[in-house]
Amino acid sequence: MGLICPVCGEKLNREDNRYVCARSHSFDIARQGYVNLLPVQQKHSLHPGDTRQQVLSRREFLEAGYYAPIAEALIETAKDFGISGQILDVGCGEGYYAARLSDALGAPLIGMDISKEAVRCAAAKYKGKLWLCATASHIPVEDGIAALVTSLFALTVPGEFRRVLRPDGFFFQILAAQDHLLGLKSIIYDRLDFKEKDTVPELPGFSRVMSIPIRFPFTVEGQQVQNLLSMTPHVYRISKDGAERLKGTQVLTDTASCVLNVFRRA
């Protein structure tokens, strides 16, 4: 799989239920099947990333199929470009998108997220993949092993992404568009401030091949309304009044709007 030690950068080799490097840094494989390659010096908090409740809320929402068009767009685009080989999903969350893409392409997958709860959840459900707790700023894989790197509603680190890609590799990036989830926002905020948003950025070391808009309506009811909030950054920004308004919302019709950017390594 081409893993490297997050402490010293040496190659990691598997020995029974652990990975170990030549300098004897050792990382156990958890019972669920994931590997924690996030050393304390790379953490910005005691428990970085999404909480268990956020992860479970996202899983319940995604498994219900509301965002299936996004997964379908990823798969269709990857097939159109004839991508084959190792997939690396950075910021994989609970694994919904990455697992489906991997299965559709018949390609090996490394999924990584800074949230231990997220990769624990992914590893427990999607077997036969490699799930890592790690940071996008220090990806613990060898240079040039990935045919495709994906970052879906997650952090983009161009230098690291380019390093781990093959010379002919692709990077798929999904960014939320300006009009993403306006229905939710109109409930939880007293007013909507529209800030300019660059959904087709230029990235150093990459050339953008194309940008594909993905836009579709959906309706959620009951607990799925709260699940939708929990899987967005708005869960950290919502006011008390906004939370009360959303709590009283039993049915919400909204529109998902995002952009799939396809990059090649320059």
C-alpha positions as CSV (number, residue, x, y, z in Angstrom):
1,M,0.0,0.0,0.0
2,G,3.0,2.3,0.2
3,L,2.6,3.7,3.7
4,I,5.3,5.8,5.4
5,C,6.0,6.5,9.0
6,P,4.4,9.8,10.1
7,V,7.3,10.3,12.6
8,C,10.4,9.7,10.5
9,G,9.2,9.2,6.9
10,E,10.6,5.7,6.6
11,K,8.6,3.0,4.8
12,L,6.1,1.1,7.0
13,N,5.9,-2.7,6.7
14,R,3.1,-4.8,8.0
15,E,3.8,-7.3,10.7
16,D,0.8,-9.2,12.0
17,N,-1.5,-6.6,13.5
18,R,0.7,-3.6,13.2
19,Y,2.8,-1.5,10.9
20,V,6.4,-0.8,11.8
21,C,9.3,1.2,10.2
22,A,13.0,0.5,10.2
23,R,13.4,2.9,13.2
24,S,11.0,0.8,15.2
25,H,8.1,3.3,15.2
26,S,5.1,1.0,15.5
27,F,1.4,1.6,14.8
28,D,-1.3,-1.0,15.7
29,I,-4.2,-1.9,13.5
30,A,-7.3,-1.2,15.5
31,R,-10.0,-3.9,16.0
32,Q,-12.2,-2.2,13.4
33,G,-9.4,-2.3,10.8
34,Y,-8.0,1.3,10.6
35,V,-4.5,2.5,11.5
36,N,-3.9,5.7,13.5
37,L,-1.0,7.5,11.7
38,L,-1.7,10.9,13.4
39,P,1.1,11.6,15.9
40,V,0.5,14.0,18.7
41,Q,2.8,16.6,17.2
42,Q,0.5,16.8,14.1
43,K,-2.7,17.4,16.1
44,H,-4.2,20.8,16.6
45,S,-6.5,19.6,19.4
46,L,-7.0,16.7,21.6
47,H,-9.7,15.2,19.4
48,P,-9.5,16.8,16.0
49,G,-12.1,16.4,13.3
50,D,-15.7,15.4,13.5
51,T,-17.3,13.9,16.6
52,R,-18.9,10.5,16.7
53,Q,-22.4,12.1,16.7
54,Q,-21.5,14.1,13.6
55,V,-20.1,11.0,11.8
56,L,-23.2,9.0,12.6
57,S,-25.5,11.8,11.5
58,R,-23.7,12.1,8.2
59,R,-23.8,8.3,7.7
60,E,-27.6,8.2,8.3
61,F,-28.1,11.1,5.9
62,L,-25.9,9.8,3.1
63,E,-27.0,6.2,3.3
64,A,-30.6,7.4,2.7
65,G,-29.4,8.4,-0.7
66,Y,-30.0,12.2,-0.7
67,Y,-26.6,12.9,-2.1
68,A,-26.4,9.9,-4.4
69,P,-26.1,12.2,-7.5
70,I,-22.7,13.4,-6.2
71,A,-21.4,9.8,-5.9
72,E,-22.8,9.1,-9.4
73,A,-21.0,12.1,-10.9
74,L,-17.7,11.0,-9.3
75,I,-18.0,7.5,-10.7
76,E,-19.1,8.6,-14.2
77,T,-16.3,11.2,-14.4
78,A,-13.7,8.7,-13.3
79,K,-14.8,6.2,-15.9
80,D,-14.9,8.8,-18.6
81,F,-11.2,9.5,-17.9
82,G,-10.3,5.8,-17.8
83,I,-8.8,6.1,-14.3
84,S,-7.4,2.9,-12.9
85,G,-5.2,2.2,-10.0
86,Q,-4.8,3.4,-6.4
87,I,-7.4,5.9,-5.1
88,L,-6.5,8.1,-2.2
89,D,-9.4,10.0,-0.6
90,V,-8.3,12.8,1.7
91,G,-10.9,13.8,4.2
92,C,-12.9,10.6,3.6
93,G,-15.3,11.0,6.6
94,E,-17.3,7.8,7.1
95,G,-16.3,6.6,3.6
96,Y,-19.6,6.9,1.7
97,Y,-18.2,8.4,-1.5
98,A,-14.8,6.8,-1.5
99,A,-16.1,3.2,-1.0
100,R,-18.6,3.6,-3.8
101,L,-16.0,5.0,-6.2
102,S,-13.5,2.2,-5.3
103,D,-16.1,-0.5,-5.8
104,A,-17.3,1.0,-9.1
105,L,-13.8,1.2,-10.5
106,G,-12.6,-2.1,-9.0
107,A,-9.7,0.0,-7.6
108,P,-7.8,-0.2,-4.3
109,L,-8.6,2.5,-1.8
110,I,-6.8,4.4,0.9
111,G,-9.2,6.6,2.8
112,M,-7.9,9.0,5.4
113,D,-9.4,11.6,7.8
114,I,-8.1,13.5,10.8
115,S,-11.2,12.3,12.7
116,K,-10.5,9.0,14.4
117,E,-14.3,8.5,14.8
118,A,-14.7,8.9,11.1
119,V,-12.2,6.3,10.0
120,R,-13.3,4.0,12.8
121,C,-16.8,4.2,11.3
122,A,-15.5,3.7,7.7
123,A,-13.4,0.7,8.6
124,A,-16.2,-1.0,10.5
125,K,-18.5,-0.8,7.5
126,Y,-16.3,-0.9,4.3
127,K,-14.0,-3.9,4.5
128,G,-11.2,-4.6,2.1
129,K,-10.0,-0.9,2.0
130,L,-7.3,0.8,4.0
131,W,-8.5,3.5,6.4
132,L,-6.1,5.8,8.1
133,C,-6.3,8.5,10.8
134,A,-4.0,11.1,9.4
135,T,-3.7,14.8,8.4
136,A,-3.8,16.2,4.8
137,S,-0.8,18.3,5.6
138,H,1.4,15.2,6.1
139,I,-0.1,12.4,4.1
140,P,1.6,9.1,5.2
141,V,2.0,7.5,1.8
142,E,4.9,7.2,-0.5
143,D,5.5,9.6,-3.5
144,G,3.7,8.9,-6.7
145,I,1.5,6.0,-5.8
146,A,-2.0,7.3,-6.5
147,A,-3.8,7.3,-9.8
148,L,-6.5,9.5,-8.3
149,V,-6.6,11.8,-5.3
150,T,-10.0,13.0,-4.1
151,S,-11.0,15.8,-1.7
152,L,-14.7,16.0,-1.4
153,F,-16.0,19.0,0.6
154,A,-12.6,18.8,2.4
155,L,-9.2,20.5,2.6
156,T,-7.0,20.9,-0.5
157,V,-3.2,20.8,0.0
158,P,-1.8,21.1,-3.5
159,G,1.8,20.3,-2.6
160,E,1.0,17.1,-0.8
161,F,-1.6,16.0,-3.3
162,R,0.9,16.4,-6.2
163,R,3.6,14.5,-4.3
164,V,1.5,11.4,-3.8
165,L,0.1,11.4,-7.4
166,R,1.5,9.4,-10.3
167,P,2.9,11.6,-13.1
168,D,-0.3,10.8,-15.1
169,G,-2.6,11.1,-12.0
170,F,-5.8,13.0,-11.5
171,F,-7.1,15.1,-8.6
172,F,-10.9,15.4,-8.2
173,Q,-12.1,18.2,-6.0
174,I,-15.6,18.9,-4.9
175,L,-16.5,22.4,-3.6
176,A,-19.8,23.7,-2.3
177,A,-21.2,26.4,-4.7
178,Q,-22.6,29.8,-3.6
179,D,-26.2,28.5,-3.6
180,H,-25.6,25.3,-1.7
181,L,-28.2,24.6,0.9
182,L,-29.9,28.0,0.8
183,G,-33.0,26.5,2.3
184,L,-31.1,25.4,5.4
185,K,-29.2,28.7,5.7
186,S,-32.4,30.7,5.4
187,I,-33.8,29.0,8.5
188,I,-30.7,29.0,10.8
189,Y,-29.5,32.5,10.0
190,D,-31.2,35.8,10.5
191,R,-29.9,37.1,7.2
192,L,-27.8,35.6,4.4
193,D,-24.5,37.2,3.5
194,F,-23.3,36.3,0.0
195,K,-19.6,36.3,0.0
196,E,-17.7,35.8,-3.3
197,K,-16.7,32.2,-3.6
198,D,-14.1,30.7,-6.0
199,T,-15.4,27.3,-7.0
200,V,-13.0,26.8,-9.9
201,P,-9.6,27.7,-8.3
202,E,-6.2,27.5,-9.9
203,L,-3.9,25.1,-8.0
204,P,-0.1,25.3,-8.2
205,G,1.4,22.2,-9.8
206,F,-1.9,21.3,-11.4
207,S,-3.8,22.1,-14.6
208,R,-7.6,22.2,-14.5
209,V,-9.1,19.9,-17.1
210,M,-12.8,20.7,-16.6
211,S,-15.4,21.8,-14.0
212,I,-18.7,20.0,-13.7
213,P,-21.6,21.7,-11.9
214,I,-23.7,19.3,-9.8
215,R,-27.1,20.6,-8.7
216,F,-30.2,18.8,-7.5
217,P,-33.2,19.3,-5.1
218,F,-34.0,17.0,-2.2
219,T,-36.5,16.9,0.7
220,V,-35.7,15.7,4.2
221,E,-38.0,15.1,7.1
222,G,-37.8,14.6,10.9
223,Q,-34.4,13.6,12.2
224,Q,-32.8,14.0,8.8
225,V,-33.3,17.7,9.0
226,Q,-30.9,17.7,12.1
227,N,-28.6,15.2,10.4
228,L,-28.2,17.6,7.4
229,L,-27.1,20.4,9.8
230,S,-24.7,18.1,11.6
231,M,-22.8,17.3,8.5
232,T,-22.2,20.9,7.5
233,P,-19.8,23.6,9.0
234,H,-23.0,25.5,10.0
235,V,-23.3,23.3,13.0
236,Y,-20.5,25.3,14.6
237,R,-22.0,28.7,13.6
238,I,-25.7,28.3,14.3
239,S,-27.2,30.7,16.9
240,K,-29.6,29.6,19.7
241,D,-32.5,31.2,17.8
242,G,-31.5,29.5,14.6
243,A,-31.3,26.1,16.4
244,E,-34.8,26.7,17.7
245,R,-36.2,27.5,14.3
246,L,-34.6,24.4,12.8
247,K,-35.8,22.3,15.6
248,G,-39.3,23.3,14.7
249,T,-38.8,22.4,11.1
250,Q,-40.2,19.0,10.3
251,V,-39.9,19.1,6.5
252,L,-37.2,20.9,4.5
253,T,-36.9,21.1,0.8
254,D,-33.5,22.3,-0.3
255,T,-31.0,22.3,-3.2
256,A,-27.5,20.8,-3.2
257,S,-25.2,22.7,-5.4
258,C,-21.5,22.0,-5.8
259,V,-18.7,21.8,-8.4
260,L,-16.6,18.9,-9.4
261,N,-13.2,20.1,-10.5
262,V,-11.0,17.7,-12.5
263,F,-7.2,18.5,-12.3
264,R,-4.2,16.7,-13.8
265,R,-0.8,16.9,-12.4
266,A,1.1,19.5,-14.4
